[in-house]
Amino acid sequence: MTHIQLKADGTIPTAAEKSEEEVAYLAKRHRVSPAIVREIIRRVGSSERTAVEREIQKGKARR
């Protein structure tokens, strides 16, 4: 079942707003900048959360 969260003014968020929220969430969760998350999404070619998190973990392992 899909749950749609409405904004404060009662409108449904657009796909761009959802993706930016996802980028902000991943950046905060993994303590990296949102620009890094966007670059990983671009490089991987998918905005699927598990794929992005896997790439972030690979990058952290290299440090």
C-alpha positions as CSV (number, residue, x, y, z in Angstrom):
1,M,0.0,0.0,0.0
2,T,1.4,3.4,-1.0
3,H,1.1,6.2,1.5
4,I,1.2,9.7,0.0
5,Q,2.2,12.5,2.4
6,L,0.6,15.9,1.7
7,K,2.4,19.1,2.1
8,A,1.3,21.7,4.7
9,D,-0.9,23.5,2.1
10,G,-2.6,20.2,1.1
11,T,-0.9,19.6,-2.3
12,I,0.9,16.4,-3.3
13,P,4.7,16.8,-3.7
14,T,6.2,16.5,-7.2
15,A,8.7,14.0,-8.2
16,A,11.5,16.5,-8.1
17,E,10.6,17.5,-4.5
18,K,10.5,13.8,-3.5
19,S,13.9,13.2,-5.0
20,E,15.4,16.2,-3.2
21,E,13.9,14.9,0.1
22,E,15.5,11.5,-0.6
23,V,18.9,13.2,-1.3
24,A,18.7,15.2,1.9
25,Y,17.7,12.1,3.9
26,L,20.6,10.0,2.5
27,A,23.1,12.8,3.0
28,K,22.1,13.3,6.6
29,R,21.9,9.6,7.4
30,H,25.4,8.9,5.9
31,R,27.0,12.2,6.9
32,V,28.0,13.2,3.4
33,S,27.0,16.3,1.5
34,P,23.9,16.3,-0.8
35,A,26.2,17.0,-3.7
36,I,28.0,13.7,-3.2
37,V,24.7,11.8,-3.0
38,R,23.5,13.5,-6.3
39,E,26.9,12.6,-7.9
40,I,26.5,9.0,-6.8
41,I,22.9,8.9,-8.2
42,R,24.2,10.3,-11.5
43,R,27.1,7.8,-11.7
44,V,25.0,4.7,-10.7
45,G,22.2,5.7,-13.0
46,S,19.6,4.8,-10.4
47,S,18.0,6.7,-7.5
48,E,17.1,3.5,-5.8
49,R,18.0,3.9,-2.1
50,T,19.7,0.5,-1.7
51,A,22.0,1.0,-4.7
52,V,23.0,4.5,-3.6
53,E,23.6,3.4,0.0
54,R,25.8,0.5,-1.3
55,E,27.9,3.0,-3.3
56,I,28.2,5.3,-0.3
57,Q,29.4,2.4,1.9
58,K,32.0,1.4,-0.8
59,G,33.3,5.0,-0.8
60,K,33.5,5.1,3.0
61,A,35.5,1.8,2.9
62,R,38.1,3.4,0.7
63,R,38.8,6.2,3.1
